[in-house]
Amino acid sequence: MTHVFEKRRNRLRAMKELSESYLPPEQVITCPSCGQEVAREEVERALSVCPACGHHFPISGPARLRLVMDGAKYRELYRHVQAGNPLDFPGYDDKLRAAQEKTGLDEAVIVATGEIGGRRCVACVLDSRFMMGSMSAAVGEKLTLGIEYTVRRALPLIIFSASGGARMQEGILSLMQMAKTSAALAKLSQKGLLYISVLTDPTMGGVTASFASLGDVILAEPGALIGFAGPRVIEQTIGQSLPEGFQRAEFLMEHGFIDAIVPRSGLRDALAKLLMLHEGGTAWRKH
Ligand SMILES: [Zn+2]
C-alpha cells in the first residue's frame, strides 16, 4: 500500500516539474497550436500536452527522466563535466553562468542511469532550457562518457534529443562532437547493444546530423520539428516554398526517417516494451 502512495506522490511531483519550466504562469493557457484556451491544471495532468489538440509542450531534462524512469528515480553520472570558453568568445562565460542558474544544471545534457520497466539502462537527455540544448565540447564529452559507460556495462542506451544544434560560441570544437559521439556509438553498435533515439521538439543541426539519427530504433514525439537547417533558411536558399508539415515528425515518419511517433503518455511503456523485446530469449525467465 505504501508503495502505491509513494508511486502516486512521485507521479504528482513529476507532473508539477513537467509544467514548471515551460508552461506560462497563467491558470488558463492559450495553446500555441490550436489557439484554444485550456486550464493549466488540465495541461499539467496530461503531462504538459494540450488536452484539446495534443500539442506537446517542451519539458525539462529532469522532468523527462522522472517521467520514464521506474519510481521517477535515476542516478546522474558525470555531472562534473562543464563547458569552458576555449575561444575566449565574448560574453560566453556570462551566458553559461546564467543558463546554469536558470536550470540548476551544469550543462545542456544529463547522463543518468536507472530502470525502465525493471530493466537497467543509461539515458541521456538534452535540456533545451540550457542554451537551446546546443552541443558544446562538454555536451559531447558527457554523451561520449555516457556511451562508453553503457558499453562497459553492456546496457541499453536511450538518448532524448532536444537541440538547436551546434554551440556557436565554441566553433569547430562543437562540430567535432559529431564525429566523437558517432565513433562512440559505433563501438556500442559493434557490441550488439541497443540504442533508442527519441527526437523531441526541436531536434536540429549537428545533433540531427550525428547521434540523434543513429538509433537502432528512432522514435519521435508528435509534432516535433526535426531537421538540419530550419525551414526558413531552406526556403530562402532554394527560393521555393516547402510542403505543408515539412520537417515535422509526421512528415518524417511518412518518409521513412523515423520508426514511430509516440505520444508522451505512452513513451514510458513504449520504451519498457522495446527494452523487454531486446532482452530476447532471456526475458521470459526473468519475468
Ligand atoms: Zn491545442
Residues whose N, C-alpha, C, O or C-beta is under 5 A from the ligand:
A	BS01	ZN	C31 S33 C34 C50 A52 C53 G54 H55
